[in-house]
Amino acid sequence: MSSPFVPSLPRRLAPRLFALLLPMILIAAPARADLHITRDHGGYVEEYKAKYQRIRDRHERVIIDGICNSACTLVFGIVPLNKICVTPRASVGFHQAYYDKSFTFGIKVTSLEGTSELMSYYPQTVKDWLSRHGGLTTDMKKIKNGVDLWKIVDPCPDEF
């Protein structure tokens, strides 16, 4: 039953109309999502590598809008820097890699291999900053938004 107020399309015309409209619908829909980092204290390196590789492969942007510490900082070595920006709330923190404390009876045991792997991902700008500040240690070394961070990654445009 059809409504007298809504014209119906002949059955053979509907698929053609849909095929014509589909490209316009896809163009109008947002193509990418942005990852907003607001409170990320890190975790397992392998999980972060996989996550950031997916973001890189999908050409998505990353907006650091808060804390990005530990394994979170791998973003600088995996996602192209021109796809990352920082807001005035951004803060990043670096430290040596260490083994999961559940395997070391709650004691923080650093991993030379893990630390070396982290360093291999970081771009030269991060390595330079770390070198100027004594390298990676067990203590967290933080960069808050400002000139030092902008030497690594650009501030976000005003629309963020």
Secondary structure, 3 states (H helix, E strand, C coil): CCCCCCCCCCCCHHHHHHHHHHHHHHHHCCCCCEEEEEEECCCCHHHHHHHHHHHHHCCCEEEEEEEEEHHHHHHHHHCCHHHEEECCCCEEEECCCECCCCCCCCCCCECHHHHHHHHHHCCHHHHHHHHHCCCCCCCCEEEECCHHHHCCCCECCCCC
